Amino acid sequence: MGTRRKSRELAMQMLFQGDLGKQTPDQVRSLFWPSRDDVDAETRGFAEDIYRVATARTPEIDTLIESHAQNWRIERMAVVDRNLLRAAVAEMLGYPNTPAAIVINESLEIARRYAAPESVQFLNGVLDAIARTLIQQRLG
């Protein structure tokens, strides 16, 4: 597994932990990293960057997700799906030079490992719609 995919996976896991455990970002960090001393600095740094953007911009990210997930409220989504979406959107916002297709593809690969099989199509549709909206906004 590549460094970036591992980072994305770790960021999703941190978001999942905070979401399910109702923990603050600092609590998540203090509980998450001690058991992962095998993670190199580059992988951890990118995971932390995605996590930081996701937690700092949660209201904006959740609004984007809900507006593109027809008939789905964020709190009704599966926890894995919700946090995969949050991590991917955070990366799109925080790293606008990374092609959206790469972010989406990586998220779908992670979903194939952690989410229900039917989640992949749902995630793809929502992330593709969000990516198109963000690209339009950037083009002004």
N, C-alpha and C positions, 0 to 999 in steps of 0.2 A: 504494500500500500504506500502510495506517495505521501510525502510530507504534508502537502496541502490538504489531501483528503483526510489524513489522520487529524489535522488541525480542525477541519470542518466537523468531523465526527466528535471530537472532544468538545468543541463549542456547543454542539447540539446536546451532548450529554450534560454539560454544565447547565444549560438552559432547562433541560428536563429536570435535573435535580432541584434547581431553584423553584421551578414551577410546581412540581409535585410536593416538595418539602416546605413550600412557602418560606424560602430562605432569602435573605438579602444577598446581593452580589458578593459582599465581603465574606459572609458565612459560607457561600458556595465555594469560593476560592480556598478558604481555610480548610474545608473538609474534602474538597476534590483533589487537590494537587499532592498532598502527602503520600497517597497510595500510588502515585504515578511518577515515581522517581526515574523511570526508564525513558521518559519523554524528553527529547533534546530541546534545547533553548529555542531553536527556530520554529519547531512544531508548536511548542507551548506559546511562543510569542504571537503567532498568527491566530491560534485558538483564542487567546486572551483578547486580541484585537476584535475579532468577530463578536465575542461575548460582551465586550465593553460597549460596542456600538449597539448590539441587540438590547442590552439592559438600559443604556442611556436613552434610547429612542423607542422604547417599547410602545408607548401610545401611538406614535406615528406609524410604526411597523404594523401593529395590530389593526389600525384603521385601514391601511393599505391591503392587508390580508382579507379583512372582512368585506371590503368593497369589491374585491375580485373573486371571492369565494361565494358564489351565488347561493343564497338561502342557508348560509352557514355562519353561525356566531362563533367567535373565537373560542369561547369557553365550552362549546359543544363538540369541538374537534377532538380527535384522539390526541393524547398528550405528545406522542412521538411526532405526529403530523404537524401539530401546532408549533413545536419547537424546531423542527426541520425548516418549516416555512420562515420562522423568525430568524434563524441563523442565515438562511439564504438571502432573505431580504436585507438583513444587516450587512451582509457582504456586498450586495448590490449597491447599497447606500454608501458604505464605508470605503469600498474599492471600485469606484465607477469605471476604472480602466480595465478591470477584469471582464472579459466578454460574458454577457448574461448567459449565453449558451453553455459555457463551462460551469458556471455556478449552478445552473439548473441540472446539467448532467451529473455533476458530482452529488448534488442533493438526492437525485433519483437513485444513484448507486448506493448511497447511505440508506435510503428508504428501503431498498431491496434487502438490506441486511437487518433493519430494525423495525420497519413498519409492516402493516398488513399488506398482502399482495395488491388489494384493490386501492390502496393509498397512492401507489405510484402514478396512476393516471390522474387522480385528483390533484396531487402535488404538481405534476407537470402542467396541468391546465392553469392552476392558480399562479404559479411562478412565471409562466410564459406571459400571462396577462399583465402581471405586475411589471415584468421586464419591459414590455411594450409601452406601458404608461410612463415608466421612468425614463426610457429613451426619448419619448415624445416631450417630456418635461425638460430634458437636457437640451433638446434641439430648439426649444422655446417656441 
